[in-house]
């Protein structure tokens, strides 16, 4: 009966397997995590800075004054309403195009 010898030939293959497992982990868990952080951090900074009521060049002060003035301004609300209306009509047009292309 032949004896099985384990030596130098088996170790490079094990290293390749570990590298493949590591690269698959990075692709499946690390990359979405990095993309999520890149997307969430600017939104968090935007929200934090929207609560700053201090004038430019002064220390940071929390408050809702900026939100109150934005919601009290009728032109800002009209702009937001028109944006929502445009988005809704755009999605409706896309849905109609998809359904008409399926009928053909």
N, C-alpha and C positions, 0 to 999 in steps of 0.2 A: 504494500500500500504506500502511496506517495505521501510525503509529508507536505503540509502547506506552510510556506514560510512567509512571514510578514516582515517587511523591511522598508527600505527607502521608497520603493515603488508605490506603496499605498498612501503615504503621507501627502503628496501633492493633490491627489484626488479628494482627500478629506478637506483640504484647504479650499478647493474649488467649490465643494458643496457648501461649506460655511459661508463663502463669499456670495453664492447664489441665494442662500437663505437670508443673508443680511441685505442684499440688494432687493429681494422681494419684500422684505419687511419695510425698507425705506420707501419703496414704491407704493405699498398698500397702506401704510400708516403714517409715515413721516411726511410724505409729499402733501397729502390732504391736510395734515396738521399745519404745515408751513403756509399753504394757501389760505387756510382758515384764519390764521393769525394775520396774514397780510391784508385780508379783507376786513377783519373785525377791528384791528387797531385804528385805522383812520376814522371809522365810524365812532369809536369810543372817544377819540380826540375831538371830533366834531361836536359830539354831545357835551363833553366836558367844557369845551370852549364856548358853547352856546349858553352855558350857565354863568359865564364871566360877565359881571356888570361893571367892572372897573374900567375907567377910561384908558386909552392907550398909554403905555409908559408907567402905569401904576401897578401896585401889587394886586394879585388875583383876589377877587371877591365873588363869592357865590350869590346867586339871586335869580329870580325869574323875570326880571324887568325886560330882558330882550324878548322872551317868549310872549309876555303880555303886550308889548308894542307890536310884535309881528302879528299876533292874533287879532288885535284891535284895528289894524290897518285894513280897510276894505279892499284896497287894490291888491294886497298880498293874498287875501282870501279868494278874490276873483281869479287871480293868476293860478292859484292852486286848484281851484275848481275847473278852470279851463284845461289845465294839464291832465287832471283825472278824466275829464270828458274825452280828451283826445286819445288818451291811452285806451279807454274803454272802446271807443269807436275803431281804433286800430286793431284791437284784438277781435272785435266783431267782424271786421272786413277779412281778417286772416281766416277766421273760422268759416266764413261764407265761401272763401276761395277753396279751402280744403274740401268742404262738403260738395261743391260743384265739380271739383276735379275727380272726386270719387264716383260721381254719378255717370261720368262719361265712359 
